[in-house]
């Protein structure tokens, strides 16, 4: 099983201490970002909308360490889980647009949650500014080791013959498992039956034990199960093959050109940040992205490198928002 480095595990254990530190400096005297040449001239808060220990937290701490090394200025990771990421996203949306409060941007609070709640205190397209996309989390469709399905086509053929009778595991409406399956079903025209579980771990157990027929899982989650023979991979959600699973075809290769469902990770800030600050942030994130330390840690945890500047990142967000609106909006 792939392990996070010791510094990341230690950082996660001390998340509460860091959160207290972030609160302390945030409650101090009013801050003002200096000229672009001196940015950042105060500690920077990096808000992670999930609990310590997961992929988003890990990548957030990796970016924070790289920026802190580059700037010689504290970059404090602050975990603000809850409401499927909306609590942390709202905090950043309401922050002063000085580049000193940033968000580890993920699909949940930006392009999924808006269609699952009657209202949100922020508008993800108007109140949050994309800075740079720095990685993606690829998903893989798996079945249990004893499943009769050995290829993506076999699963689809059976699903067409028995519409709605093949079960799949999710951890609730709008989660990555369920969204990947919904997009797959729309692209292929098949219909599977969702079995929601209370969290990702029970969903993983359900597919590996054969309690359900299939599930989409993050590659980082599925890899240990694939390597130990507990599940069998059928297809990946990216438009290119995943380096850790070179023998597993993409959905696009399996007869559905253009199919890609990715879960991106990047950095966002409040809307209306000064252009000079935005440019410096983007350039410095690229420098961190280009380091061997960042690349090695991303790749060894089953994630994939992908950089997008503010313009490209914004296009990805808007496209996902529109696609999910079609899928989820009442």
C-alpha positions as CSV (number, residue, x, y, z in Angstrom):
1,X,0.0,0.0,0.0
2,X,1.3,3.4,-0.9
3,X,2.2,5.6,2.2
4,X,2.2,9.3,2.6
5,X,5.6,10.7,3.6
6,X,6.3,11.2,7.3
7,X,6.1,15.0,7.1
8,X,2.6,14.8,5.7
9,X,1.4,12.4,8.5
10,X,2.9,14.6,11.1
11,X,1.2,17.7,9.6
12,X,-2.1,16.0,9.7
13,X,-1.7,15.0,13.3
14,X,-1.0,18.6,14.2
15,X,-3.9,20.1,12.1
16,X,-5.7,21.3,15.2
17,X,-2.6,23.2,16.3
18,X,-2.3,24.8,12.9
19,X,-6.0,25.7,12.9
20,X,-5.5,27.5,16.2
21,X,-2.5,29.4,14.8
22,X,-4.5,30.4,11.8
23,X,-7.4,31.7,13.9
24,X,-4.9,33.6,16.1
25,X,-3.3,35.5,13.3
26,X,-6.6,36.0,11.5
27,X,-8.1,37.7,14.6
28,X,-5.2,40.1,14.9
29,X,-4.8,43.6,13.4
30,X,-6.3,44.2,9.9
31,X,-4.1,42.9,7.2
32,X,-3.2,44.5,3.8
33,X,-1.3,42.7,1.1
34,X,1.8,44.7,0.1
35,X,2.8,45.5,-3.5
36,X,3.0,42.5,-5.8
37,X,6.8,42.5,-5.4
38,X,6.5,41.9,-1.7
39,X,3.6,39.5,-1.7
40,X,3.0,37.7,0.5
41,X,4.1,40.0,3.4
42,X,1.8,38.2,5.9
43,X,1.2,34.5,6.7
44,X,-1.1,32.9,4.2
45,X,-4.1,30.7,5.1
46,X,-4.7,27.7,2.9
47,X,-8.2,26.4,3.5
48,X,-8.9,22.6,3.0
49,X,-12.6,21.7,3.0
50,X,-12.0,18.2,4.2
51,X,-10.6,16.5,7.3
52,X,-6.9,15.8,7.7
53,X,-5.5,12.6,6.1
54,X,-7.3,12.4,2.8
55,X,-6.1,13.2,-0.7
56,X,-7.2,16.9,-0.7
57,X,-5.5,17.5,2.7
58,X,-2.3,15.7,1.5
59,X,-2.1,17.8,-1.7
60,X,-2.9,21.0,0.2
61,X,0.0,20.4,2.6
62,X,2.3,19.5,-0.2
63,X,1.5,22.8,-1.9
64,X,1.7,24.7,1.4
65,X,5.2,23.3,2.1
66,X,6.4,24.2,-1.4
67,X,5.1,27.7,-1.3
68,X,6.4,28.2,2.2
69,X,9.9,27.1,1.1
70,X,9.7,29.4,-1.9
71,X,8.4,32.5,0.0
72,X,10.1,32.1,3.3
73,X,6.6,33.1,4.7
74,X,4.3,30.9,6.8
75,X,1.6,29.1,4.8
76,X,-0.9,27.7,7.4
77,X,-3.2,24.8,6.3
78,X,-6.6,25.1,8.0
79,X,-9.0,22.2,7.8
80,X,-12.6,23.4,7.6
81,X,-14.7,20.3,6.8
82,X,-18.5,20.2,6.7
83,X,-21.5,20.7,4.4
84,X,-19.7,18.8,1.6
85,X,-17.0,21.5,1.5
86,X,-19.4,24.5,1.5
87,X,-18.2,25.8,4.9
88,X,-14.6,26.2,3.8
89,X,-15.5,27.5,0.3
90,X,-17.8,30.1,1.9
91,X,-15.0,31.2,4.2
92,X,-12.7,31.9,1.3
93,X,-15.5,33.5,-0.8
94,X,-16.1,36.0,2.0
95,X,-12.4,36.7,2.7
96,X,-10.6,39.9,1.8
97,X,-9.3,39.5,-1.8
98,X,-5.6,40.1,-0.9
99,X,-4.3,36.6,-1.7
100,X,-3.7,35.8,2.0
101,X,-6.7,33.4,2.3
102,X,-6.8,30.7,-0.4
103,X,-8.8,27.5,-1.0
104,X,-7.7,24.1,-2.1
105,X,-10.4,23.9,-4.8
106,X,-12.2,20.7,-5.4
107,X,-15.2,19.7,-7.4
108,X,-17.5,19.1,-4.4
109,X,-18.2,22.7,-3.1
110,X,-17.7,24.3,-6.5
111,X,-19.5,22.2,-9.2
112,X,-21.6,19.6,-7.3
113,X,-23.0,21.0,-4.0
114,X,-24.7,24.0,-5.8
115,X,-27.1,21.5,-7.3
116,X,-27.7,19.5,-4.1
117,X,-28.8,22.4,-1.8
118,X,-31.7,24.8,-2.1
119,X,-29.3,27.7,-1.5
120,X,-25.7,28.5,-0.8
121,X,-24.2,31.6,0.8
122,X,-21.7,31.9,-2.1
123,X,-21.8,31.7,-5.9
124,X,-18.9,29.4,-6.9
125,X,-18.6,31.0,-10.4
126,X,-18.8,34.6,-9.2
127,X,-17.3,34.6,-5.7
128,X,-14.3,32.3,-6.2
129,X,-11.3,33.0,-8.5
130,X,-9.5,30.1,-10.0
131,X,-5.7,30.5,-9.7
132,X,-4.2,27.2,-10.9
133,X,-5.1,23.5,-11.2
134,X,-2.3,21.4,-9.8
135,X,-3.4,17.7,-9.9
136,X,-6.3,15.4,-10.8
137,X,-7.6,12.4,-9.0
138,X,-8.4,9.7,-11.6
139,X,-11.2,7.1,-10.9
140,X,-11.3,3.5,-11.9
141,X,-14.4,1.3,-12.3
142,X,-13.9,-1.9,-10.3
143,X,-15.8,-5.2,-9.7
144,X,-15.2,-7.9,-7.1
145,X,-12.5,-10.5,-7.7
146,X,-15.1,-13.2,-8.1
147,X,-17.3,-11.2,-10.5
148,X,-18.2,-12.6,-13.9
149,X,-17.3,-9.3,-15.6
150,X,-13.8,-9.3,-17.0
151,X,-14.2,-6.3,-19.3
152,X,-16.1,-3.0,-19.4
153,X,-18.1,-4.3,-22.4
154,X,-19.3,-7.4,-20.5
155,X,-20.6,-5.2,-17.7
156,X,-22.4,-2.9,-20.2
157,X,-23.9,-5.8,-22.2
158,X,-25.4,-7.3,-19.0
159,X,-26.6,-3.9,-17.9
160,X,-28.4,-3.4,-21.2
161,X,-30.0,-6.9,-20.9
162,X,-31.1,-6.3,-17.3
163,X,-31.7,-2.5,-16.9
164,X,-31.7,-1.4,-13.3
165,X,-30.9,-4.8,-11.9
166,X,-27.2,-4.5,-11.5
167,X,-26.2,-2.7,-8.2
168,X,-23.4,-0.3,-7.7
169,X,-22.0,1.3,-4.5
170,X,-21.9,5.0,-3.8
171,X,-21.4,7.0,-0.6
172,X,-24.4,9.3,-1.4
173,X,-25.8,11.6,-4.0
174,X,-23.1,13.9,-5.5
175,X,-20.1,12.0,-4.2
176,X,-17.4,11.0,-6.7
177,X,-18.5,7.4,-6.9
178,X,-22.1,8.3,-7.8
179,X,-21.2,11.2,-10.1
180,X,-18.7,9.0,-12.1
181,X,-21.4,6.3,-12.5
182,X,-24.1,8.9,-13.5
183,X,-21.8,10.3,-16.2
184,X,-20.9,6.8,-17.4
185,X,-24.6,5.7,-17.6
186,X,-25.5,8.9,-19.5
187,X,-22.6,8.3,-22.0
188,X,-23.3,4.6,-22.5
189,X,-27.1,4.5,-22.2
190,X,-27.2,1.8,-19.5
191,X,-28.9,2.0,-16.1
192,X,-27.5,0.5,-12.9
193,X,-29.1,0.6,-9.5
194,X,-27.5,2.8,-6.9
195,X,-26.9,1.4,-3.4
196,X,-25.8,4.3,-1.2
197,X,-23.5,3.6,1.8
198,X,-22.6,5.8,4.8
199,X,-19.2,6.8,3.6
200,X,-16.5,5.7,1.2
201,X,-15.1,2.8,3.3
202,X,-18.4,0.8,3.5
203,X,-18.8,1.3,-0.3
204,X,-15.3,-0.1,-0.9
205,X,-16.1,-3.1,1.3
206,X,-19.4,-3.7,-0.5
207,X,-17.8,-4.0,-4.0
208,X,-14.7,-6.0,-2.8
209,X,-17.0,-8.5,-1.0
210,X,-19.3,-8.9,-3.9
211,X,-22.3,-7.3,-2.1
212,X,-22.7,-5.0,-5.1
213,X,-21.5,-5.6,-8.6
214,X,-19.4,-2.5,-9.3
215,X,-18.2,0.9,-8.1
216,X,-16.1,3.8,-9.3
217,X,-13.3,4.4,-6.8
218,X,-10.4,6.9,-6.7
219,X,-7.3,5.1,-8.1
220,X,-5.4,5.9,-4.9
221,X,-8.1,4.0,-3.0
222,X,-8.5,1.1,-5.4
223,X,-4.8,0.4,-6.1
224,X,-4.1,-1.6,-2.9
225,X,-7.2,-3.7,-3.5
226,X,-6.2,-4.3,-7.2
227,X,-2.7,-5.2,-6.2
228,X,-3.9,-7.8,-3.6
229,X,-6.5,-9.2,-6.0
230,X,-9.6,-8.1,-4.0
231,X,-11.1,-6.2,-7.0
232,X,-10.7,-6.2,-10.7
233,X,-10.4,-3.0,-12.7
234,X,-12.4,-2.5,-15.9
235,X,-11.9,1.1,-17.1
236,X,-10.5,4.4,-16.0
237,X,-12.3,7.7,-16.2
238,X,-9.5,9.8,-17.6
239,X,-8.9,10.5,-21.3
240,X,-5.5,8.9,-21.1
241,X,-4.4,5.7,-19.3
242,X,-3.4,6.0,-15.7
243,X,0.4,5.3,-15.2
244,X,-0.3,3.1,-12.2
245,X,-2.8,1.0,-14.2
246,X,-1.3,0.9,-17.7
247,X,-3.2,-2.2,-18.7
248,X,-6.6,-0.7,-17.9
249,X,-8.4,1.0,-20.9
250,X,-10.1,4.3,-20.7
251,X,-13.9,4.6,-21.2
252,X,-13.1,6.5,-24.4
253,X,-10.9,3.6,-25.7
254,X,-13.8,1.3,-24.9
255,X,-16.0,2.9,-27.5
256,X,-17.1,6.2,-26.0
257,X,-14.9,8.9,-27.5
258,X,-14.6,12.1,-25.5
259,X,-15.6,10.6,-22.2
260,X,-13.6,12.0,-19.3
261,X,-14.6,12.4,-15.6
262,X,-11.8,13.9,-13.5
263,X,-11.7,15.2,-10.0
264,X,-9.4,18.2,-10.1
265,X,-7.5,19.8,-7.3
266,X,-6.2,23.3,-7.5
267,X,-5.9,26.6,-5.7
268,X,-8.7,29.3,-5.7
269,X,-9.1,32.6,-3.9
270,X,-11.8,35.2,-3.4
271,X,-13.0,37.0,-6.5
272,X,-11.3,40.3,-7.4
273,X,-7.8,39.6,-6.3
274,X,-5.3,42.1,-7.7
275,X,-4.1,41.0,-11.1
276,X,-0.4,41.2,-10.0
277,X,-1.1,39.0,-6.9
278,X,-2.9,36.5,-9.1
279,X,-0.1,36.4,-11.6
280,X,2.5,35.8,-8.8
281,X,0.4,33.1,-7.2
282,X,0.0,31.3,-10.5
283,X,3.7,31.6,-11.3
284,X,4.8,30.4,-7.9
285,X,2.4,27.5,-7.9
286,X,3.9,26.5,-11.2
287,X,7.3,26.5,-9.6
288,X,6.1,24.2,-6.8
289,X,4.4,22.0,-9.4
290,X,7.7,21.6,-11.3
291,X,9.7,20.4,-8.4
292,X,10.7,16.7,-8.1
293,X,9.3,16.6,-4.6
294,X,5.8,17.5,-5.7
295,X,5.8,15.2,-8.7
296,X,7.1,12.2,-6.8
297,X,4.5,12.6,-4.0
298,X,1.6,13.1,-6.4
299,X,2.5,10.1,-8.6
300,X,3.3,7.7,-5.8
301,X,-0.1,8.2,-4.2
302,X,-2.0,7.2,-7.4
303,X,-2.9,10.8,-8.5
304,X,-1.9,12.4,-11.7
305,X,0.0,15.6,-12.6
306,X,-2.0,18.2,-14.5
307,X,-1.3,22.0,-14.5
308,X,-3.8,24.6,-15.7
309,X,-3.4,28.3,-15.4
310,X,-6.2,30.5,-14.2
311,X,-7.9,30.7,-17.6
312,X,-7.7,26.9,-18.3
313,X,-8.8,26.0,-14.7
314,X,-11.7,28.4,-15.1
315,X,-12.8,26.7,-18.3
316,X,-12.7,23.2,-16.7
317,X,-14.7,24.5,-13.7
318,X,-17.4,26.1,-16.0
319,X,-17.6,23.0,-18.2
320,X,-18.1,20.7,-15.1
321,X,-20.6,23.1,-13.6
322,X,-22.7,23.1,-16.8
323,X,-22.5,19.3,-17.2
324,X,-23.4,18.7,-13.5
325,X,-26.3,21.2,-13.8
326,X,-27.8,19.1,-16.5
327,X,-27.3,15.9,-14.5
328,X,-28.3,17.1,-11.0
329,X,-30.5,20.2,-11.3
330,X,-34.3,19.5,-10.7
